[in-house]
Amino acid sequence: DAWEDIIPSNQIIFYNFVSNFLKEINDKPSVLGIDIAGGAILFFMKNLFKQKGKDNYELKAFIQEAKFYNDLYDICQGQVICDRIEHFMGSFIEDKFDNIFIGKYINNYNNYNSIIKSSIEKLKVNGVIVFMLKNIFDITALLKRLEESNSNQNFINIDPEQIEVLCSSYANIKIEFYEIKHNEVEDYYKEKLEILLQSGLVNTNSRLLIDKYLVVIKKYI
């Protein structure tokens, strides 16, 4: 789960972001969750809406795994679509959302560019998309790939610059990246990192200790 470090262990980061997002919503908030497993993110939002005195809100979900359907059906009051991700682009065509959460790492999707573009098109003005980008070049992943040829095979090689280029065609879009670093790096990998730096095989460690990025895309007028 891409959000395992945000809810609950880094809940303050998430709460502060969502609180700022709610300040800009004057009418009925609408939230869409994509591949959000059992719906912890939507459940968090539902409780936060109530804390903020917003009783009139709308939660919807698009998932690929049927085993989560019943849980999300209860949270979203039945507004759940279970289908392959390729069909997301043709779903919720008439809807516009204040917030869209993508539950899996964006580099879990082969068609990540279509998912991001379709999500942007489904946003209201001042709406935001939030997802996680796995840094496949962090020290742990880098060294594992050197040792195991099949390591990180589920993650597509995407860096923040590629996401920025993808969004650059939209004049009314702003994108921000928040670095989430490893809480600690095992001594084994620290020693390996020192060897790499001293050998000259790695000339910078600016991204090596970053585990993932919290990516926020906002649509303006």
N, C-alpha and C positions, 0 to 999 in steps of 0.2 A: 504494500500500500504506500503510495507516494506521500501520503499525509501522516504517516505514523509518527513523525517527529514534530508535527504541528499540533495535532490533537492526540493526547492532551499535553505532552511534555513541553512544547513550545506554544502553549495556548495564549500566552500574553501577546506574542507577535500577531497571531491570528485575530485575537480579540481587538487589538488596537486598530488593525487594518479594517476589520468589519465595522467597528464603531465609526470610523471616519467615513466609510462607505454609506452607512445608514443616515448620517447627517445630511446627505445630499438627496435623500429620497423623501418626497413630500406626500406621495399618494401610495397606493397599494404596491408593496414590494413584490417583485416576481423573481424567483430564483430557479435556475436549471442546474441539475447535477448530471454529469456524464460519467459513467463507469465509476460510481462512488461506493461500490461494494454495498455494505449494509446500511449506508446512509448516515454515518456519523456526522458528516459535514452538514447535511440538511437538518439533522436533529439539533445540532449546535445552533444553526441559524434560526430554527423555529423557536428555541428557548430564548435566543438573544432578541428576536423580534418582540416576544412577550415582555422581556425585561425593559425594552425601549418603549413599551406602550403601543406597539403596532400589532393590533389584533386582526387586521385585514391584510392578509398576505397570500401569496400563491407559490407553491412548491411543485416542481415537476422534475422528472428524471428520465434519462435514457441509459439503459444498461444492456450489456451483452450476456451476462450470466443470469440465467433464470432462477437460480437458487436464492437470489436476493430480492426477487420480485415481491413476495408477500410483505417483507419488512418495509420496502419502499412504498408499497401500495398503501400501507397504514400511515406512513409519514406524509405522503403526498396526496392522501385522500383519493387514490385511484388514478392519478395523472402520471402514469408510468408507461414507457414504451420499452419492450425488450426485443432487441433485434441486433443484427450485425452492424458494426460501426460504419460500414459502407453506406448504410441506409440513414445515418444520422442527418446527412445533408438535406434529405427530403422530409425530415420530421419537424414538427412544430413550425411549419411554414408561416402560419398566420400569427405566431406569437413573437413578442419582443420581451426581453428580459433585462432586469437591472443588474443581475449578477449571474455568471455562468462559472461553475466549478468543474474542472476536469480531474477526476479522481486518480487516474493512472499517470505515470510519468509520460510527458508528451512524446518522448523518444521510445515509447513502447508501440507507437502507431506508425505503420508504413506510410499512411496517408495523412500524416500530421499536418501538412500544409492545408489540405482541404478541410480538416477539422477546425483549424484556427480560423480560416477564412469564413467558413459557414457560421462559426460562433460569433465572429465580428458582425456579420450580417444580421444575426438574431439579437443584437444588443440594442437597447434604448440609448438615447443620448445620455451621457454621463454614466452609462453602464460599464461594468468591468468584467473581464475574464480573468480567472485565476487558475494557474496550473503549476506543476512542478517539472523542472527540467533536470534530469540526472546528469551530473558531470562525469562522463565516462573516462575523463583524464585525471581524476583525483588519484592520489598516491596509491591507495589500496587497489583501485581498478587497474591502474597502469602496471603495477608490479604483478598483479594476478594474471594480466594478459601476457606478460613476459614469461610467466611460469606455466600458464594453462592456456592452450590455444583456443578453448571454447569459452573462456570467461567473458561475462557480460554479453553473451550472444543475443540476449533479448533486447538490448538497447541499441537503437540506431545512433550513429554518430551525428549529433546535432549540437552546435554550440550557440551561445547567445547571439552572436553576430548573424547567424542564419535566420534566427527568429526576427531580428531587427530588419533584415533585408526583406523578409516576407511581409512584414507590416508596413514597410516604407511606401508601398503603393497607395496607402490610405492617408489622405491629408489630415484626417480628423482623428488619428489614432496616436496615443502616447504609450510607450512601453517602458516598464521598469523591471530591473532584476535585483532581487535581494539574495545575497549569498548566505547559504547555511553551511557552516563548516563542520567537519567532524568534531565531536566533543573531545575525542582523543584518538591518537593514532598509535597502534601497537608498536612497542619498541622494535619489533622485527622490521616493520616498515620504515620506522625512523632511521634505522641503521642503513637500510637499502637506499633510502632517499639521499643520505649523506654520500654514499658511494656513487650514486648517479650524478650528484652535483659536482663532486670532486673529479669525476671522470670526464666531465664535459658533455656527457650524453644528454643531460638536462641543464639548460642554461638559465632557467627561471623556475621559481616555485610559486608563482603568483596564484595559480589555480590548483595546485596539487593538493592543497588541504581543504578545498571546497568539495563538499559531498553532493550538493544539489543547489538549484536556484529556485526561489519562489518568483514566478513570473506574473506580473500584473499588466494587463492590457486595458486601457481606458479609451472609450469613444467620446469625443467632444462634438460640438455642433458642426 
